[in-house]
Amino acid sequence: MNLFEVDNMEEKKYCYKYPHPAVTTDCVIFGFDGKRLHILLIERGLEPYKGNWALPGGFLKMDETVEESHSK
């Protein structure tokens, strides 16, 4: 049963009390210029840690695979 396809709001209400994991994915992307190894970082635009450097990534949506989330 996929809870996000259930039309019965009463059933959704009771199922929501169970833990819902938040899954995130990050990409580690390396480059090499012949002398040095480089890594791709992004500057966070949102809190938490706005303005800090981070690996590119984000939250996995319910209807996507890990591979699909990397292409966002």
N, CA and C atoms as a LAMMPS dump frame, in Angstrom:
ITEM: TIMESTEP
0
ITEM: NUMBER OF ATOMS
216
ITEM: BOX BOUNDS ff ff ff
-5.0000000000000000e+02 5.0000000000000000e+02
-5.0000000000000000e+02 5.0000000000000000e+02
-5.0000000000000000e+02 5.0000000000000000e+02
ITEM: ATOMS id mol type element x y z
1 1 1 N 0.847 -1.187 0
2 1 2 C 0 0 0
3 1 3 C 0.886 1.241 0
4 2 1 N 0.664 2.132 -0.893
5 2 2 C 1.377 3.4 -0.946
6 2 3 C 0.506 4.452 -0.267
7 3 1 N 0.962 4.979 0.86
8 3 2 C 0.151 5.922 1.635
9 3 3 C -0.135 7.213 0.882
10 4 1 N 0.688 7.531 -0.109
11 4 2 C 0.492 8.768 -0.841
12 4 3 C -0.525 8.615 -1.958
13 5 1 N -1.046 7.4 -2.146
14 5 2 C -2.092 7.172 -3.135
15 5 3 C -3.427 6.835 -2.475
16 6 1 N -3.469 6.844 -1.155
17 6 2 C -4.691 6.514 -0.424
18 6 3 C -5.629 7.715 -0.478
19 7 1 N -6.862 7.474 -0.89
20 7 2 C -7.839 8.561 -0.975
21 7 3 C -8.535 8.816 0.354
22 8 1 N -8.489 7.857 1.247
23 8 2 C -9.18 7.949 2.521
24 8 3 C -8.357 8.811 3.487
25 9 1 N -8.804 10.032 3.735
26 9 2 C -8.062 10.943 4.611
27 9 3 C -7.975 10.41 6.034
28 10 1 N -8.966 9.671 6.474
29 10 2 C -8.94 9.106 7.822
30 10 3 C -7.775 8.129 7.956
31 11 1 N -7.566 7.325 6.931
32 11 2 C -6.458 6.365 6.95
33 11 3 C -5.116 7.098 6.94
34 12 1 N -5.006 8.159 6.171
35 12 2 C -3.77 8.941 6.145
36 12 3 C -3.488 9.546 7.514
37 13 1 N -4.546 10.005 8.18
38 13 2 C -4.382 10.643 9.481
39 13 3 C -3.747 9.679 10.477
40 14 1 N -4.187 8.44 10.487
41 14 2 C -3.668 7.473 11.453
42 14 3 C -2.306 6.929 11.051
43 15 1 N -2.027 6.851 9.793
44 15 2 C -0.727 6.347 9.347
45 15 3 C 0.37 7.377 9.555
46 16 1 N 0.022 8.64 9.604
47 16 2 C 1.029 9.69 9.71
48 16 3 C 1.751 9.677 11.049
49 17 1 N 1.165 9.07 12.077
50 17 2 C 1.789 9.095 13.404
51 17 3 C 3.052 8.246 13.468
52 18 1 N 3.288 7.418 12.473
53 18 2 C 4.484 6.593 12.464
54 18 3 C 5.654 7.39 11.91
55 19 1 N 6.88 7.025 12.312
56 19 2 C 8.054 7.786 11.855
57 19 3 C 8.161 7.851 10.333
58 20 1 N 8.559 9.008 9.853
59 20 2 C 8.772 9.234 8.42
60 20 3 C 10.229 9.65 8.23
61 21 1 N 11.048 8.786 7.68
62 21 2 C 12.447 9.173 7.502
63 21 3 C 12.596 10.243 6.426
64 22 1 N 13.539 11.124 6.633
65 22 2 C 13.9 12.116 5.62
66 22 3 C 15.199 11.63 4.989
67 23 1 N 15.139 11.257 3.73
68 23 2 C 16.303 10.707 3.044
69 23 3 C 16.916 11.785 2.159
70 24 1 N 18.21 11.981 2.296
71 24 2 C 18.919 12.927 1.445
72 24 3 C 20.037 12.209 0.698
73 25 1 N 20.407 12.766 -0.417
74 25 2 C 21.535 12.236 -1.181
75 25 3 C 22.506 13.374 -1.463
76 26 1 N 23.769 13.048 -1.48
77 26 2 C 24.807 14.006 -1.839
78 26 3 C 25.664 13.394 -2.932
79 27 1 N 26.193 14.227 -3.787
80 27 2 C 27.082 13.785 -4.871
81 27 3 C 28.5 14.237 -4.56
82 28 1 N 29.443 13.335 -4.742
83 28 2 C 30.855 13.682 -4.617
84 28 3 C 31.424 13.657 -6.028
85 29 1 N 31.76 14.832 -6.535
86 29 2 C 32.218 14.967 -7.921
87 29 3 C 33.653 15.489 -7.908
88 30 1 N 34.551 14.674 -8.454
89 30 2 C 35.967 15.019 -8.502
90 30 3 C 36.361 15.457 -9.9
91 31 1 N 37.362 16.303 -9.965
92 31 2 C 37.978 16.693 -11.223
93 31 3 C 39.491 16.675 -11.045
94 32 1 N 40.197 16.483 -12.119
95 32 2 C 41.662 16.455 -12.064
96 32 3 C 42.192 17.268 -13.231
97 33 1 N 43.026 18.254 -12.942
98 33 2 C 43.55 19.128 -13.997
99 33 3 C 44.948 18.729 -14.463
100 34 1 N 45.381 17.543 -14.112
101 34 2 C 46.715 17.074 -14.475
102 34 3 C 47.723 17.231 -13.358
103 35 1 N 47.406 18.118 -12.41
104 35 2 C 48.307 18.34 -11.276
105 35 3 C 47.605 18.174 -9.935
106 36 1 N 46.366 18.662 -9.877
107 36 2 C 45.657 18.667 -8.592
108 36 3 C 44.282 18.029 -8.726
109 37 1 N 43.861 17.43 -7.633
110 37 2 C 42.517 16.866 -7.542
111 37 3 C 41.585 17.958 -7.018
112 38 1 N 40.425 18.121 -7.64
113 38 2 C 39.44 19.125 -7.232
114 38 3 C 38.151 18.414 -6.852
115 39 1 N 37.357 19.073 -5.995
116 39 2 C 36.045 18.548 -5.614
117 39 3 C 35.017 19.667 -5.801
118 40 1 N 33.85 19.312 -6.324
119 40 2 C 32.792 20.291 -6.552
120 40 3 C 32.043 20.541 -5.25
121 41 1 N 31.95 21.804 -4.865
122 41 2 C 31.183 22.222 -3.694
123 41 3 C 30.208 23.314 -4.122
124 42 1 N 29.14 23.463 -3.347
125 42 2 C 28.184 24.548 -3.572
126 42 3 C 28.142 25.424 -2.327
127 43 1 N 27.771 26.672 -2.508
128 43 2 C 27.541 27.539 -1.359
129 43 3 C 26.059 27.473 -1.03
130 44 1 N 25.752 27.087 0.219
131 44 2 C 24.352 26.926 0.613
132 44 3 C 23.63 28.268 0.556
133 45 1 N 22.451 28.257 -0.082
134 45 2 C 21.657 29.473 -0.2
135 45 3 C 20.549 29.567 0.829
136 46 1 N 20.319 28.475 1.55
137 46 2 C 19.231 28.431 2.531
138 46 3 C 19.743 27.946 3.881
139 47 1 N 19.032 28.316 4.924
140 47 2 C 19.322 27.779 6.258
141 47 3 C 18.897 26.318 6.301
142 48 1 N 19.486 25.486 7.101
143 48 2 C 20.578 25.814 8.015
144 48 3 C 21.905 25.931 7.277
145 49 1 N 22.821 26.6 7.891
146 49 2 C 24.192 26.757 7.377
147 49 3 C 24.266 27.589 6.093
148 50 1 N 23.361 28.537 5.946
149 50 2 C 23.38 29.42 4.773
150 50 3 C 24.755 30.077 4.649
151 51 1 N 25.293 30.082 3.429
152 51 2 C 26.591 30.69 3.175
153 51 3 C 27.769 29.745 3.341
154 52 1 N 27.553 28.578 3.918
155 52 2 C 28.629 27.594 4.074
156 52 3 C 28.745 26.726 2.835
157 53 1 N 29.884 26.062 2.706
158 53 2 C 30.131 25.164 1.586
159 53 3 C 29.588 23.779 1.89
160 54 1 N 29.072 23.108 0.86
161 54 2 C 28.488 21.775 1.037
162 54 3 C 28.614 20.983 -0.261
163 55 1 N 28.448 19.679 -0.147
164 55 2 C 28.358 18.836 -1.336
165 55 3 C 27.008 19.074 -1.996
166 56 1 N 26.917 19.03 -3.321
167 56 2 C 25.613 19.169 -3.971
168 56 3 C 24.727 17.976 -3.637
169 57 1 N 23.479 18.24 -3.337
170 57 2 C 22.545 17.164 -3
171 57 3 C 21.214 17.73 -2.571
172 58 1 N 20.379 16.866 -2.029
173 58 2 C 19.074 17.311 -1.57
174 58 3 C 18.215 16.154 -1.106
175 59 1 N 16.974 16.463 -0.781
176 59 2 C 16.044 15.461 -0.274
177 59 3 C 15.526 14.576 -1.398
178 60 1 N 15.381 13.323 -1.1
179 60 2 C 14.82 12.347 -2.029
180 60 3 C 13.301 12.472 -1.994
181 61 1 N 12.69 12.683 -3.149
182 61 2 C 11.227 12.748 -3.224
183 61 3 C 10.66 11.335 -3.148
184 62 1 N 9.41 11.226 -2.751
185 62 2 C 8.794 9.911 -2.558
186 62 3 C 8.722 9.103 -3.846
187 63 1 N 8.64 9.762 -4.986
188 63 2 C 8.437 9.043 -6.248
189 63 3 C 9.7 8.961 -7.104
190 64 1 N 10.893 9.189 -6.52
191 64 2 C 12.103 9.128 -7.325
192 64 3 C 13.125 8.166 -6.728
193 65 1 N 14 7.701 -7.584
194 65 2 C 15.074 6.82 -7.142
195 65 3 C 16.271 7.674 -6.722
196 66 1 N 17.23 7.038 -6.072
197 66 2 C 18.449 7.744 -5.683
198 66 3 C 19.153 8.28 -6.924
199 67 1 N 19.19 7.477 -7.972
200 67 2 C 19.838 7.906 -9.206
201 67 3 C 19.147 9.135 -9.8
202 68 1 N 17.817 9.164 -9.751
203 68 2 C 17.073 10.311 -10.279
204 68 3 C 17.322 11.568 -9.449
205 69 1 N 17.474 11.41 -8.146
206 69 2 C 17.681 12.583 -7.29
207 69 3 C 19.016 13.254 -7.578
208 70 1 N 20.001 12.508 -8.047
209 70 2 C 21.31 13.093 -8.348
210 70 3 C 21.279 13.977 -9.58
211 71 1 N 20.309 13.777 -10.447
212 71 2 C 20.278 14.558 -11.684
213 71 3 C 19.522 15.877 -11.532
214 72 1 N 19.011 16.171 -10.349
215 72 2 C 18.283 17.428 -10.144
216 72 3 C 19.221 18.61 -10.208
